[in-house]
């Protein structure tokens, strides 16, 4: 299904944002869902991914600052709470959904952190 992302924007260093990603189809529960990001001139990298059992893998650079959560067991909707943002967190953030039927990516949402 189509992934609908929201919540990006411009924030000062030390501030917070919450990203949302919803699967418009929601016909089958995910096996994994979460966020990647890509900064200018860099490769896309993992931010946080949640498995169907709720276990979440975070990038070392965001541990203790970012929290990935799920709306409910019945919905393929996740939230990424980002606290204590740093200029190095500036990137386009992409939602990723994996189901038994395959993998989908969102269109990306820009997060800009000013110093």
C-alpha positions in Angstrom: 0.0 0.0 0.0 0.9 3.6 -0.2 2.8 5.1 2.7 1.7 8.5 3.9 4.4 10.4 5.8 4.0 13.6 7.8 5.7 15.6 10.5 8.9 16.9 9.0 10.0 20.5 9.2 12.6 23.0 10.4 13.6 23.0 14.1 16.4 24.5 16.1 19.1 22.3 17.7 17.8 20.8 20.9 14.2 20.8 19.6 11.8 17.9 18.9 9.8 16.6 16.0 7.5 13.6 15.5 7.2 11.9 12.2 4.3 9.7 11.3 3.9 7.0 8.7 0.7 5.2 7.8 0.1 2.4 5.4 -3.0 3.4 3.4 -3.7 -0.2 2.5 -3.2 -1.9 5.9 -4.3 -5.2 4.5 -1.6 -7.3 6.2 0.4 -6.7 9.3 4.0 -5.7 8.8 7.0 -7.8 9.4 9.1 -4.7 9.8 8.4 -1.0 9.7 10.4 2.2 10.5 12.6 4.9 9.2 15.7 5.5 7.1 17.3 8.9 6.3 19.5 10.3 3.6 21.6 13.4 4.0 23.0 15.3 1.0 25.9 13.5 -0.5 25.5 10.5 1.8 24.0 7.0 1.5 20.6 6.2 2.9 21.0 4.9 6.4 18.9 3.1 9.1 17.4 5.3 11.8 15.0 2.9 13.5 13.1 -0.3 12.5 10.6 -2.2 14.4 9.9 -5.9 13.9 6.5 -7.4 14.2 7.3 -8.6 17.8 8.0 -5.0 18.8 11.7 -5.3 19.0 13.3 -2.1 17.6 16.7 -1.6 16.2 18.1 1.9 16.4 21.2 3.5 14.8 23.8 4.2 17.4 23.7 7.9 16.6 20.0 8.2 17.6 19.9 5.9 20.6 18.5 7.7 23.7 17.1 10.6 21.6 14.7 8.9 19.1 11.8 6.6 19.9 9.9 4.5 17.4 6.4 3.4 18.4 3.4 1.7 16.8 -0.2 3.0 16.9 -1.6 -0.5 17.6 -1.1 -4.1 16.7 -3.9 -3.8 14.1 -2.5 -0.8 12.2 0.6 -0.4 10.1 1.2 3.1 11.5 4.4 4.1 13.3 5.6 7.3 14.9 9.2 8.5 15.3 9.6 10.8 18.2 12.9 12.8 17.8 14.2 14.7 20.8 17.3 16.7 21.3 17.8 17.1 17.6 21.2 18.0 16.2 22.2 19.6 12.9 23.7 16.2 12.0 20.1 14.8 12.0 19.3 17.0 9.0 18.2 14.7 6.2 15.2 13.4 4.2 13.5 10.8 6.3 12.0 7.8 4.5 9.4 5.4 5.9 10.0 1.7 5.0 7.4 -1.0 5.3 8.1 -4.7 4.8 5.3 -7.3 4.6 5.2 -10.9 3.4 4.3 -9.3 0.0 7.3 -7.1 -0.3 8.8 -3.8 0.6 7.5 -0.2 0.2 9.1 3.2 0.7 7.5 6.5 1.4 8.2 9.6 -0.7 10.3 11.2 2.1 9.9 14.1 4.4 12.5 16.7 5.0 13.9 17.3 8.5 16.2 20.4 8.9 17.9 21.2 12.2 19.5 24.6 12.5 22.4 25.3 14.8 
